[in-house]
Amino acid sequence: MGTAAGKNRSDVNKRTKDLVVGSVAVAAIVMAVYWGLKGHSPRIDLDPYEVLGAVTAEETAKLLGAPGSVLVMVRGAGADENPSVEAQLRAFERSLNKRGGLSQITVRVEATPMLMMATGGGIPPERLFEALAKHANVAAVVLFGGLPALSDPEVEALRKQAVKVVVVSSFRPDYERLLERGVLHLAVVPRPDPPPPEVKPARTLRERFDREYLLVTP
């Protein structure tokens, strides 16, 4: 009996040791994979976003036609920086700075996931009007993320602001109404269909822009 009990304890101890060693090995593999992926995350092609930011700045400058301040609103990402958004903003600012007399004010809108769902991913109306009230002398407002559906009183309030409104987002059904009423002045949207095959590759800024995006005006 004693010999059998001792053998059983020995077997249990061996199995326990093997389990601990196996667990440590698995944990080490998991951590190695995690840090490997973290250090070698897939690279994002930022060129389309840089092109988008640069051309949006050019078109905004054309809308203004005179010196002034441009209020840029974008959704905040908290502690996690969004490379594509940052690329758009940097390109927009660089392009705007090339045009004398134009300056940029950037407002990052921090919103909960539930709030962003409620606005369809657009800048919440109350945040838009808060920013316009705080920066009352801006000549234009550029929304990277788009507008939510606006009520008639909100449309009228935005019209009274007398600022040029530019949105950079997918085209939404409500934009047509805002364009017709003179509240929205420019929508920069993705192409609904791929562009036709090109004989030559796109090289200039505008050629690269036209491959991916469209300008929608009243």
C-alpha positions, 0 to 999 in steps of 0.5 A: 500500500505504502509503495502504491501510495508513494508511486501515485504521489510521484505520478501526481507530482510529475503531472503537476510539474509537466503542467506548470512547465507546459503552462509557462511555455504556452505563456511565453509563446503567447507573449512572444507572438503578442510583442512580435505583432505589436512591433510588426503591425501591418503598414497602412498606405497613408497616401490616399489620406494625405491626398485627401487632406491636401486637396480638401485644403485646396478646395477650402481655400478656393471657397474662401477666396480671402484670408481667414481662419478655418475650424477643423473638427475631427473625432478624437481617438483618446490615447490611441492615435489613428494614423489615417486621421493624423495623415489627413490633418497633417496634409491639410495643415501643410497645404493650407499653410502654403496659402497666405493668410489662412490659419487652422484651428483644430478641435478634437471631439471626444465622444462615446461609442454610443454617441457616435452610433447615434450620429452615424459617425458624424460630429454631434450637432451640439459639439459643432455649435459649441465649437462655432460659438467658441471660435466665432470669427472662423470663415469656414468649418471642415468636418472630417467625419461628416454631419449627422442628420440636422433638424430644420431649426439646426439647419437654420441656426447653421445658416445664420453662422455664415461660414463655409461648411465642408464635410469629408465623409461618405455621401449621406442622403441628408447632404443633398438637402443641405447643399440645396439650402446653401448650408453645406458648400462642399462634400468630399466623398469616396467614389461610389464606383472604381474609376475607369482603367487608366492608360497612364498611372496617376502621378499628380496630386489631383490625378491621385485624388480623382482615383479615389474621391469626388467633389460634390457642390451645390 
